Each structure stands twice: as C-alpha cells, then as structure tokens.
Amino acid sequence: MRILLLLLSVLLVACQPVTEPDLPSGVTALVDTIRQEVAPDKRVALFQPEVRPGKDDQLILTGKTNLPEAANRLRDGLRELGFTLADSLRILPDTEQLGDQTYGLVHLSVCNIRSRPAHSAELSTQATLGTPLRVYEQEGDWFLVQTPDGYLGWLDRGGFTSMTAREWSAWTLANRVVYLPDLGFALAEPDTDANPVSDLVAGNILESLGTEGNFTEVGFPDGRTGYLPTADLMPFRDWLQQPAPSPDQILTTASQHLGRPYMWGGTSGKAMDCSGFTKTVFFLNGLLLPRDASQQVHTGTPVEADTSLANLQPGDFLFFGRAPTSSTPEKITHVAIYMGGGRIIHAAERVQIQSLRPGDPDFAPGRLATFVRARRMLQKPDQAGIPFLHQIDLYTSSDIQ
C-alpha cells in the first residue's frame, strides 16, 4: 500500500504543469510599456520579445520584431535594470532567411493575405496587382508581409514576386499604368479574341511596354506580358496626381460597386467586407485608408451626430457597434458611407443602399440602433490620417518628388 501511495504521489507531481520562474521585478513592466507605446495595434506593428530568467543576473532575450528602435530600447532598459543579456531577439526582415529579397510586388489581380501561414487560416485582408510589400520572414511556402497601409499578414509564394530593394526601386521608376475598368482581362495577343493571361480589377498597376494599334503591351511583376486596350489605362503618374476627391466622386465610385458580394477580409472589386469596401472606394480615388473599421474610426475629423443624423454630410463615414459605457469600452464593428437624406451605402451581405430613417421602405433598424459616431473624411484628409497615394514611399520611391 505504501509503495502504491508513493507511486501515486510521483505521478501527481509529474502531471503538474511546468512553469517558468517569475521574471525579476520591472522586466514585465518594461516590456509592456514599450509594447503599448510602439505596437498598441498588433495588426500593423510586430513587437513580440520573449524574456526568460537565466543564471545569476542574466536574462535570455528571444522573439522577434520589425521595430529595431524598440528592440534597442528594450535592450538598453534591461541593462539599466542591472541585467546582462543572452540576446537572440530577431530583427525583421530576417535576411538570413530571405537574403536581400525583402520587398515584393503582388502579381495576381487580387491576392489573399491570411492571419497565419496556412490556406485554412482566416482571410485577414487582400492586396491587388502591383501593390508593393515589405517582406519580413518565411515559414515554408509562406511569407510574413506588410502592405502599404501597414497591415501584417501571411502570403503564399504564388501571390507575389520577391524582389531586392534595387529591383523594387526599378519597378517604381518604370513606365507604369493603372487599369481603370471594374473587371477585365489581359490578353495574350492584341486581339479581343485572344486567350486571357490574367483577370484584372480596377486599380491594378502594370508596366507599360509599348503600344500596338489600339492596344498597349503590359508587363506583370513576375515577367508575364499581355495586351490591354489603351483606352482602359491611365499613366500611373497622372493617376497619382489626381486632386482630392469630392463627396460626389466618392459616392459615384461607391455606387459602381452596388451588388458586389460581401466577403470577410475582401478588399477588392471582386468581393469585400465593410471596411474593405470603403478602403477600395478611397484607393480608387487616390487615398489610402487603414484596413479595418476600428482603425478607420480614428481617421478623419469628428462630426457631432446622433440618431437624428443632424450635421451629417454626404461622404461622411458612419461607424456602428457598441457605444462606450462606464464598464465597457467602445467597439466598432461596421462602417458605411453617408449619402444624404438618411441613406447609407455599405457592404452588408452585398454592397447596398439602406436608410436610417424610420418609415422608409429600406429602413435598417439594426443599423440605427447600433450607430456610434461619424467622421468627416474628405476635409484635408492627409492631415487627418488618410494620406494620398503619392505620399506613400512604397508606391512612389523616386517616382513623385
């Protein structure tokens, strides 16, 4: 019996979880303080250091970040607390994995960027043909990338072309064009009956290789070539320099997407979620919005508005979700564009127009009940967190000075 009890005691001890020793005082607070300052939104900044106790006054520092200055702050702070470091913190991009190919260009009409390196993972966002990327690390056939709006996610090698900084710079200096129609195809020959090379959506960026009759030969980032009607293209420089859009222009672009299907994570004319819709509308008008509704709500300028919809103007963004209370924070889950007269256009099931006025046949009571606040997006947008594309270095390099 004694032997049996002893064996049971050993098994119980063996089954207890193994825990790391507690970190010394001040270390956790230092890491959390730096994280809150430099990476409060993990969707757009990567700060994942791991600190473990070592021998004596040594700490073992591992993990990864794409913020070198934050890494140096952490190292200096730990040393100021009196510790020596066994430092293996990886600074991204990981050139040991990637070599000098730390840039990329999307070479599909639309590519899918996921939350984890797997096709079964959540679709976080999308990027369209010609979108420049920063490439940070590789895991199998997947790459951690960052889009021009700062969004981080995993993209498989079939969606983009890896490039060195020199190759990416050469692309930004090439004679590029933008595809204007909503949907279409690049063709293998300058003939409307030719086979397709790729499908295209509005806003795709290609290289112009010359004209042949009424067609322009275009180049893809991965080396493919095709032909498009010249009338369907605009020089990229001219497209970048388009003036700030008016509310009417924004609403015209938005209305051109009516009926497009809703898709979580979608950010293109093929299918889109609510913030992907607003982001696409602004992109086609030369402006770069943050990716998600909960990020877009922090751009633009505030508008005093309530469910009476007073003070709203066409082109304003309306945000929906849960208003803050004394015990719960605000939570934004949806965004729409105000059209005037109580009507909104938004992606919900599909891109559609609905009313926030009781009594209208298309009244959406659930939306009105969850209205939280509004923002004016077209009043000096570049001073309110919505830069013009020509202000984004990844798109222009030396192209626009």
QUIMODA-V331775 format. One record per pair of residues at least 6 apart in sequence whose ideal C-beta (glycine too) atoms are under 7 Angstrom apart, sorted by sequence separation. I is the first residue (numbers start at 1). J is the second residue. D is the distance in whole Angstrom. If there is no record, write none. Layout:
# QUIMODA-V331775
i:j:d
I:J:D
I:J:D
This chain:
# QUIMODA-V331775
i:j:d
39:45:4
53:59:7
54:60:5
65:71:5
115:121:5
146:152:5
188:194:5
219:225:5
266:272:4
290:296:5
305:311:5
322:328:7
324:330:4
338:344:6
339:345:6
345:351:7
357:363:6
382:388:6
389:395:5
390:396:6
38:45:6
39:46:7
52:59:7
78:85:6
95:102:7
114:121:4
115:122:4
137:144:5
187:194:4
188:195:5
210:217:5
218:225:7
266:273:5
282:289:5
289:296:6
304:311:5
305:312:5
323:330:6
337:344:7
355:362:5
39:47:4
51:59:6
52:60:4
114:122:6
135:143:5
136:144:4
144:152:7
145:153:7
187:195:7
208:216:6
209:217:4
217:225:6
218:226:6
263:271:4
265:273:6
272:280:6
303:311:6
322:330:7
336:344:4
337:345:5
345:353:5
354:362:5
355:363:5
356:364:7
38:47:6
93:102:4
114:123:6
115:124:5
136:145:7
187:196:6
188:197:5
209:218:6
260:269:7
262:271:7
263:272:6
264:273:5
267:276:4
290:299:6
303:312:7
322:331:4
336:345:7
337:346:7
353:362:7
355:364:7
377:386:6
382:391:6
51:61:6
75:85:6
114:124:6
135:145:5
136:146:7
144:154:6
145:155:5
186:196:7
187:197:6
208:218:6
209:219:5
217:227:6
218:228:6
261:271:5
263:273:6
266:276:5
279:289:5
289:299:7
321:331:5
336:346:3
343:353:6
344:354:6
354:364:4
390:400:5
112:123:6
113:124:5
134:145:7
143:154:7
185:196:4
186:197:4
207:218:6
216:227:7
260:271:6
262:273:6
269:280:6
278:289:6
321:332:4
356:367:6
35:47:5
49:61:6
50:62:5
75:87:7
113:125:5
133:145:4
134:146:4
142:154:5
143:155:6
186:198:5
206:218:4
207:219:4
215:227:4
216:228:6
257:269:6
260:272:6
267:279:6
268:280:6
279:291:6
321:333:4
343:355:5
344:356:6
356:368:5
50:63:4
113:126:6
133:146:7
142:155:7
185:198:7
206:219:6
215:228:7
267:280:6
303:316:6
319:332:5
320:333:6
321:334:6
342:355:5
354:367:7
49:63:4
112:126:6
113:127:6
133:147:6
142:156:6
143:157:7
185:199:6
186:200:6
206:220:6
215:229:6
216:230:5
320:334:4
339:353:7
342:356:5
48:63:5
111:126:6
141:156:6
185:200:6
214:229:6
215:230:6
342:357:4
48:64:6
49:65:7
110:126:5
111:127:6
131:147:6
132:148:6
141:157:5
184:200:5
209:225:7
214:230:6
275:291:6
319:335:5
48:65:6
131:148:7
216:233:6
275:292:5
300:317:6
31:49:6
46:64:7
47:65:5
71:89:6
110:128:5
183:201:6
275:293:4
278:296:7
317:335:6
318:336:5
342:360:7
46:65:6
59:78:6
109:128:7
211:230:6
274:293:6
31:51:6
46:66:5
47:67:6
71:91:6
109:129:5
127:147:5
182:202:5
257:277:7
317:337:6
318:338:6
106:127:5
108:129:6
179:200:5
181:202:6
275:296:6
296:317:7
45:67:6
106:128:6
107:129:7
117:139:5
125:147:7
180:202:6
190:212:5
198:220:7
297:319:5
315:337:7
316:338:4
47:70:6
68:91:5
106:129:6
117:140:7
179:202:6
190:213:6
315:338:7
27:51:6
59:83:5
61:85:5
65:89:7
106:130:6
179:203:7
314:338:6
49:74:6
57:82:6
58:83:7
61:86:7
105:130:6
106:131:4
117:142:3
178:203:6
179:204:4
190:215:4
314:339:6
57:83:5
58:84:5
59:85:6
60:86:5
61:87:5
62:88:5
63:89:6
64:90:4
65:91:7
66:92:4
125:151:5
293:319:6
312:338:5
314:340:4
318:344:6
57:84:6
61:88:7
62:89:6
65:92:7
105:132:6
106:133:7
133:160:6
135:162:6
178:205:6
179:206:7
197:224:6
254:281:5
23:51:6
39:67:7
58:86:6
61:89:5
64:92:6
105:133:7
125:153:6
198:226:7
253:281:5
38:67:5
103:132:7
104:133:4
124:153:4
176:205:6
177:206:6
197:226:4
23:53:6
103:133:7
176:206:7
103:134:7
104:135:5
176:207:6
177:208:5
205:236:6
250:281:6
253:284:5
20:52:6
21:53:5
27:59:7
38:70:4
54:86:6
102:134:7
103:135:6
113:145:7
175:207:7
176:208:7
186:218:6
253:285:6
102:135:5
174:207:5
175:208:5
309:342:6
101:135:7
250:285:6
297:332:5
34:70:6
132:168:7
249:285:6
98:135:6
117:154:4
190:227:4
115:153:6
116:154:6
188:226:6
189:227:6
294:332:5
34:73:6
114:153:6
177:216:7
187:226:6
278:317:7
293:332:5
296:335:6
34:74:6
49:89:6
97:137:6
98:138:6
113:153:4
114:154:5
186:226:3
187:227:5
245:285:4
293:333:7
332:372:6
97:138:5
104:145:6
113:154:7
177:218:7
186:227:7
293:334:6
93:135:6
94:136:7
113:155:5
186:228:6
293:335:4
330:372:6
31:74:7
93:136:5
94:137:4
30:74:7
92:136:4
93:137:7
111:155:6
242:286:5
92:137:6
46:92:7
240:286:7
30:77:5
112:159:7
309:356:6
320:367:6
30:78:7
111:159:3
184:232:7
111:160:6
179:228:7
321:370:6
323:372:5
171:221:7
320:370:4
27:78:7
108:159:5
181:232:5
320:371:6
321:372:5
180:232:6
320:372:6
106:159:6
107:160:6
179:232:6
180:233:7
318:371:6
319:372:5
27:81:7
106:160:5
107:161:5
179:233:6
180:234:6
319:373:6
26:81:5
105:160:6
178:233:7
319:374:7
104:160:4
105:161:5
177:233:4
178:234:5
318:374:5
104:161:6
177:234:6
278:335:6
317:374:7
104:162:5
105:163:6
177:235:6
178:236:6
316:374:5
317:375:5
104:163:6
177:236:6
278:337:6
316:375:7
103:163:4
161:221:4
176:236:4
274:334:5
275:335:5
316:376:5
317:377:5
101:162:4
103:164:7
161:222:5
178:239:5
274:335:5
307:368:6
316:377:7
101:163:6
103:165:6
312:374:6
315:377:7
101:164:6
102:165:7
251:314:6
313:376:7
315:378:5
100:164:5
251:315:7
307:371:6
103:168:4
250:315:5
105:171:6
247:313:7
201:268:5
202:269:5
247:314:4
201:269:4
247:315:3
305:373:7
201:270:6
277:346:7
305:374:4
66:136:6
277:347:4
129:200:7
303:374:4
274:346:6
303:375:6
128:201:6
274:347:5
302:375:6
303:376:5
130:204:6
182:256:7
273:347:6
274:348:7
277:351:6
301:375:7
128:203:6
129:204:4
130:205:3
272:347:5
300:375:4
301:376:5
128:204:6
129:205:6
130:206:6
299:375:7
300:376:5
129:206:7
300:377:4
297:375:7
299:377:7
301:379:6
203:283:6
203:284:5
202:284:6
254:337:6
301:384:5
300:384:5
262:347:5
299:384:6
183:269:7
251:337:7
262:348:6
299:385:4
300:386:7
182:269:6
250:337:7
262:349:5
298:385:7
299:386:5
251:339:6
262:350:6
109:198:6
261:350:6
109:199:5
255:345:7
260:350:6
109:200:5
110:201:6
254:345:5
259:350:6
260:351:5
109:201:5
259:351:6
258:351:5
257:351:5
258:352:7
287:381:6
109:204:6
289:386:6
288:386:7
287:386:5
288:387:5
287:388:6
288:389:6
286:388:6
286:389:5
288:392:6
44:150:4
46:152:6
44:151:6
43:151:6
44:152:7
43:152:6
107:220:5
107:221:4
107:222:4
105:221:4
250:378:7
247:378:6
245:378:7
244:378:7
244:381:7
126:265:7
149:288:6
125:265:6
126:266:6
128:268:6
148:288:6
151:291:5
123:264:6
124:265:6
126:267:4
149:290:6
123:265:3
125:267:5
126:268:5
149:291:5
240:389:6
241:390:7
240:390:4
110:268:4
110:270:6
240:400:6
237:399:7
125:291:5
172:396:6
173:397:7
172:397:4
173:398:6
172:398:7
173:399:6
172:399:5
169:397:5
148:392:5
148:394:5
148:395:6
132:394:4
132:395:6
